[in-house]
Amino acid sequence: MSNATLVENLLSGYWAGDTHALEIIISWANMLGGFLIIIGLQTRIMCLIQLPILIGAVVFINAQKGGFVPQSELGLAILALLLTILFLIEGSGPLSLDAYFSHNKDRDSQGRNLP
């Protein structure tokens, strides 16, 4: 039994056979989380959400194909996992929406500083 079938059998008991819903949730979490990491909004929370997805991509998807075959995406998945861990540790940085909102939270609607 391959790893993908094993994971599908484990999840089918939990999701009552509806693994299609799990695929959609994982896809949307990956796309939305990646977009929010790029713009720097809630970076650490989105990195925490991305970690299980990327670990699953490295362990279950790419490792069963063979690590270093010519058309393997294992290197790209490991790079994405390492960068996600880096963003989880370092945070979003100065050129992000988190930094912009925290810097401008004391301004009113006309852009003046409040007393």
C-alpha positions as CSV (number, residue, x, y, z in Angstrom):
1,M,0.0,0.0,0.0
2,S,1.5,3.4,-1.0
3,N,1.7,6.4,1.3
4,A,-1.1,8.2,-0.6
5,T,-3.5,5.3,-0.2
6,L,-2.6,5.0,3.5
7,V,-3.3,8.7,4.1
8,E,-6.5,8.5,2.1
9,N,-7.7,5.5,4.1
10,L,-6.8,7.3,7.4
11,L,-8.7,10.4,6.4
12,S,-11.7,8.6,5.0
13,G,-12.7,7.4,8.4
14,Y,-12.5,11.0,9.8
15,W,-14.1,12.8,6.9
16,A,-16.7,9.9,6.3
17,G,-15.4,9.2,2.8
18,D,-15.5,12.8,1.6
19,T,-11.8,13.4,0.9
20,H,-12.8,15.8,-1.9
21,A,-13.7,18.4,0.7
22,L,-10.3,18.0,2.4
23,E,-8.6,18.6,-1.0
24,I,-10.5,21.8,-1.5
25,I,-9.8,23.0,2.0
26,I,-6.0,22.3,1.7
27,S,-5.9,24.0,-1.8
28,W,-7.6,27.1,-0.6
29,A,-5.6,27.3,2.6
30,N,-2.4,27.0,0.6
31,M,-3.4,29.7,-1.9
32,L,-4.8,32.1,0.6
33,G,-1.9,31.5,3.0
34,G,0.7,32.0,0.3
35,F,-0.9,35.3,-0.8
36,L,-1.1,36.6,2.7
37,I,2.6,35.7,3.3
38,I,3.6,37.5,0.1
39,I,1.8,40.7,1.1
40,G,2.9,40.4,4.8
41,L,-0.4,40.2,6.5
42,Q,-0.7,37.8,9.5
43,T,2.6,36.2,8.4
44,R,3.3,34.0,11.4
45,I,-0.2,32.7,11.6
46,M,-0.3,31.8,7.9
47,C,3.1,30.1,8.2
48,L,1.7,27.9,11.0
49,I,-1.1,27.0,8.7
50,Q,1.2,26.3,5.8
51,L,3.6,24.0,7.8
52,P,1.5,20.8,7.9
53,I,0.6,21.3,4.2
54,L,4.3,21.6,3.2
55,I,5.4,18.8,5.4
56,G,2.8,16.6,3.8
57,A,4.0,17.6,0.4
58,V,7.6,16.7,1.3
59,V,6.8,13.4,3.1
60,F,3.8,11.9,1.3
61,I,3.8,13.3,-2.2
62,N,7.5,13.8,-3.2
63,A,9.2,11.2,-1.2
64,Q,7.2,8.4,-2.7
65,K,8.3,9.4,-6.2
66,G,11.9,9.2,-5.3
67,G,13.9,12.1,-4.0
68,F,16.2,13.1,-6.8
69,V,14.7,11.9,-10.1
70,P,14.8,14.4,-12.9
71,Q,11.1,15.6,-12.8
72,S,10.8,15.6,-9.0
73,E,9.6,18.7,-7.1
74,L,11.2,17.6,-3.9
75,G,13.8,20.4,-4.0
76,L,11.2,23.0,-4.5
77,A,9.0,21.6,-1.7
78,I,11.9,21.6,0.7
79,L,12.9,25.1,-0.3
80,A,9.3,26.3,0.3
81,L,9.3,24.5,3.7
82,L,12.6,26.1,4.8
83,L,11.4,29.6,3.7
84,T,8.1,29.1,5.6
85,I,10.1,28.2,8.7
86,L,12.3,31.3,8.2
87,F,9.2,33.6,7.9
88,L,7.7,31.9,11.0
89,I,10.8,32.8,13.0
90,E,11.6,36.2,11.5
91,G,8.1,37.5,10.9
92,S,7.0,39.8,8.1
93,G,9.6,42.5,8.2
94,P,9.5,46.2,7.5
95,L,8.0,46.1,4.0
96,S,4.8,44.4,4.9
97,L,1.2,45.3,5.6
98,D,1.7,44.3,9.3
99,A,4.4,46.9,9.7
100,Y,2.4,49.5,7.8
101,F,-0.7,49.0,10.0
102,S,1.2,48.9,13.2
103,H,3.1,52.1,12.2
104,N,-0.1,54.0,11.2
105,K,-2.5,52.8,13.9
106,D,-2.3,56.1,15.7
107,R,-3.4,58.3,12.8
108,D,-7.0,59.4,12.3
109,S,-8.9,59.3,9.0
110,Q,-7.4,62.5,7.7
111,G,-3.8,61.3,8.2
112,R,-3.0,63.5,11.1
113,N,-1.3,62.2,14.2
114,L,-3.6,62.0,17.2
115,P,-2.5,63.7,20.5
